[in-house]
Amino acid sequence: SLSAGLDLPGRFLFATLTLMTLIAILVFIEEAVYIYRKIPSSKRSIIIWINAAAPVISTTSCIGMWVPRSTMFTDFTAGIFFAIVIHKFLMMMIKECGGQKMLLRRFENDRFTISTGPCCCCCLCLPRVPITRQTLFWLKLGTFQFAVFRPVLIFLSIVLWTNGNYILYNLSPKGPALWISCFIGALTLFALWAVGIMFRKVRILLKCKNIIPKFALYQFIVILNQLQTSIINIFATQKIIPCAPPLSSTARGSYIAQQLLIMEMFLITVISRVVYRRKYHDLEPLESAAEEPGDEKQTP
């Protein structure tokens, strides 16, 4: 078994990381109970979904660490969950503005700046797009397509993997892994682009609701879960991470990625608990203030 093959420092490390995962789960449960009691029902489920991202990734990494053969399934589970969270974060920003109608009233004569990352940060010549119901629909579609198509592609990957056609670390053009990974990467960029466009517009309006630290935590999860893991896996496949019998290079790279994610997601879970609690009492005043421009127009 895995525990039998570990020395004393290895067992201590595994026990510590498992304890961190359990603490992250308990912190999230306590936070979910608080949100359920204190937050309006219109925002409750969205905020719980977003807060669940870090503990879910930590849990799947912990399972993958203890049961190495489950790594593919745990990674896919975390990937599906994170795809939904990206869409939920965009919806949270719209909800925090008072909903779609209130957001359109706030920015009725304003425009979206689409020359933002990760797709078009260098394309400064792109026109600014009017903020209308249609442009909001396209932004929501940009994240919703990721929440729909990524689970479909992951399901396809699992079907091909069970048939022996999908090898995760085989990135040759003849194999399906490269093309599925590239397609998922393109969908990810479009989803992150939609969130970036919305954040750039509402960050000043929602500054009193801690939207900047919330977005920073969301960005850290993106970078650590997607970019960090991909870099470690590339190093492992290129044998830059040496093998350590009985672990191969790819298995050792997977262990390193999972152990780093557990520690990082534990910290993000604890910080999220602080950030998402701090300014909730300011939500109602901001929503009532959003009605003032309409009242001023009616007074004359």
SULRASUL-V169655 format. One record per pair of residues at least 12 apart in sequence whose ideal C-beta (glycine too) atoms are under 7 Angstrom apart, sorted by the first residue. I is the first residue (numbers start at 1). J is the second residue. Records with the same first field share a line. If there is no record, write none. Layout:
# SULRASUL-V169655
I->J / J
This chain:
# SULRASUL-V169655
2->66
5->246
14->65
17->62 / 65 / 259 / 262
18->62
20->262 / 263 / 266
21->58 / 59 / 62 / 262
23->266
24->54 / 55 / 58 / 265 / 266 / 269
25->55 / 59
27->269 / 270 / 273
28->51 / 52 / 55 / 269
31->51 / 273
32->48 / 51
34->277
35->47 / 48
38->280
39->280
42->95
43->95
46->88 / 91 / 92 / 95
47->92 / 276
49->84 / 85 / 88
50->85 / 88 / 89 / 92
51->272 / 276
53->81 / 82 / 85 / 221
54->221 / 265 / 268 / 269 / 272
55->265 / 269
56->78 / 81
57->78 / 225 / 261 / 265
58->261 / 262 / 265 / 266
60->74 / 77 / 78
61->74 / 258 / 261 / 262
62->262
64->258
65->255 / 258 / 259
68->251
71->254
72->161 / 168
76->154 / 158
78->225
79->150 / 154
80->150 / 151 / 154
82->225
83->146 / 147 / 150 / 151
84->147
86->143 / 146 / 191 / 195
87->143 / 144 / 146 / 147
89->195 / 218
90->139 / 140 / 143 / 194 / 195 / 198
93->198 / 199 / 202 / 206 / 211
96->206 / 209 / 211
97->202 / 205 / 206
98->287 / 290
100->136
102->290
104->131 / 133
105->294
106->205 / 290
107->131 / 201
110->131
111->128 / 129 / 130 / 131
112->128 / 129 / 131 / 135 / 197 / 201
113->128 / 200
114->126 / 129 / 197
116->196 / 197 / 200
117->196
118->189 / 192 / 193
119->189 / 190 / 193
139->194 / 197 / 198
142->190 / 191 / 193 / 194
143->191 / 194 / 195
145->187
146->187 / 188 / 191
149->187
150->184 / 187
153->180 / 183 / 184
156->180
157->180
160->176
169->233 / 237 / 250
188->226
192->222
199->215
208->279 / 282 / 286
209->279 / 282 / 283 / 286
210->275 / 278 / 279
213->275
214->275
217->268 / 271 / 272 / 275
220->268
221->268
224->261 / 264
225->261
228->260
229->257
232->253 / 256 / 257
233->253 / 257
235->253
236->249 / 250 / 252 / 253
237->250
241->253 / 256
